[in-house]
Amino acid sequence: MRFILLVTVLLAPAAWAFPWMVKHNYGSCAVCHVDPSGSGQLTPYGRAQADVIVRWRTQPRNDEEEVPKSANFLWFLELPEFLNLSGNARGGALIRPSPTTPVIPLIMAADLYATVNIGPVVGHVTTGVGVKNAGPAGILPQCSGQCNAQWTAREFWVGAKFAEEAVMVRAGRINLPFGLRNNEHTSFVRQTTRTDVNTSQSVGASVSYNSDVVRGEVMGLLGNFQLGPDIYRERGYSAFAEYSLSHNAYIGLSSLIAHAGADPETTKATTRHAHGMFARLAPTQKFAILAEADFLLWQSPQLLDRIGFAAMAQGDFEIMNGLHLMLMLEGQHKGAGQMGPELGAWVSGAWYFLPHVELRFDHILRRRSIAGVNPFFEYNFVIQLHFFL
Amino acid sequence: MFRTVLMGSLLTASLAFAGWTQDGDAEATFDAKANVGLKIHGECKKVKVADDGKALTVTLAIADIDTDNSLRNKHMSEDMHADKFPNIVLTVPLDKLKVPDAGKSLEGEATGTFSIHGQTKDVTFKYKATCSASCEVEGSAPINLGDFGVKVRSYLGATVKPDITVGAKFKVKK
């Protein structure tokens, strides 16, 4: 059995997904990301915009340079049009006031991305090394959260684009289409719905659609085959659809129902539901609001049904180009006999001080509420340096 | 004069615009689409509105349009050959426009001429006018850039579609 202790998720690598790009009128993710529903590897267009829009500058950009040199793989290497290579290296430290190991060094991501485009056919692989944190993305060696290093494979899929690239059909190991693809992968909405883009991928098949008015994806889940035995694999569906109210306002619905013979948390047969709404609004070019609220239900023949929720709202203020200050409030309840909901507040900053380089910090204060334990407060400070090769 | 118009409008419901001057700031927008759901929104905060007694003219400079992306602004300027044709102009004969009664709004459709990229063509647009001490006018029209000889470009896989919507919002007063 290779399922990984859930406590390791705090150490999992962060994502590369910017739903706040709605501030810059990027409502659809597909133009900038290989994954048509967003996050992960950038397309050549996305790599260029990372330099043109996302990067911090003190002087206006020299727009005579059509395609920024720094948008190339490893900042300099021009690749043939059919091949897209990139990487994701992220390291930092988790600082948690405690008498034992108050500072935990982290190698959060060491991934390589490869995408091959041949006409309408796309093949994509994300693979790398996970250090004590690969979670359900780990392949070898097999262990139960005790490995020092594991070979990981988060995504591998083959797809085809149709209808002027508006429709994409994919099969393989794919991110679950659900809710916001926010960077805060340890947020309650991502962890409790198990839809983060770091370790929650599943094997399955999906159809996505992207137009200027509507975007969405429906995926049939066959389970995470990097977990075993088969009884732990969740099967069902996950889907979202988002409607554009205007060029700077979007509202969406998500739904997921999945069944496993043994839930990784309870080891009981469980059918898991998550159904919710999310929104992205940009009242100004400097400020974006991201919000999500999900209703949760766990059904098991061996246990009482549980209902719960997970919700978050985040304000992202772009102080100046490439310098972001974020405030996020979140809450969740798993309906498992906790004394009140779990609550959290995040104060975060992200500074894209060089092309494809990010320095980020997160102050995370949470009221934890676990069944059988008195509620307590927990504080973590995470600082990380991210190179997007 | 304005009072006369107002009084007259009580009887005739609406009259044409005439003798108007711009009142405060005006703005113009455009919305374009590209493949895979990409949307492009441009804004111009420097818009001039003038009335020469025969027509109402809305003028803006391409250099003043901002798409929130400096490289895209440059592409737009190049595609529209702004060095040769720096302005975008909408001209509407005054007798094609209706003025609502004071305190009321009126929605209508009119045809004017739209000049861009050195070419001028008739464009039918929808507008809404709300009048009190001044009249606030908001209008929009679909246009096809190809009809004006503008060749849209592809940039790293993103291809802009030629059908766009242009809009303007301004206040005028007597």
Interface residues (C-beta under 8 A of the other chain):
Chain A: H24 N25 Y26 G27 S28 A30 V31 P36 T43 P44 Y45 A48 Q49 V52 I53 P60 R61 D63 E66 V67 E164 E165 A166 N210 S211 D212 R215 S244 H247 N248 Q285
Chain B: D31 K33 A34 N35 V36 G37 L38 K39 I40 H41 T67 D68 N69 S70 L71 N73 K74 Y155 L156 G157 A158
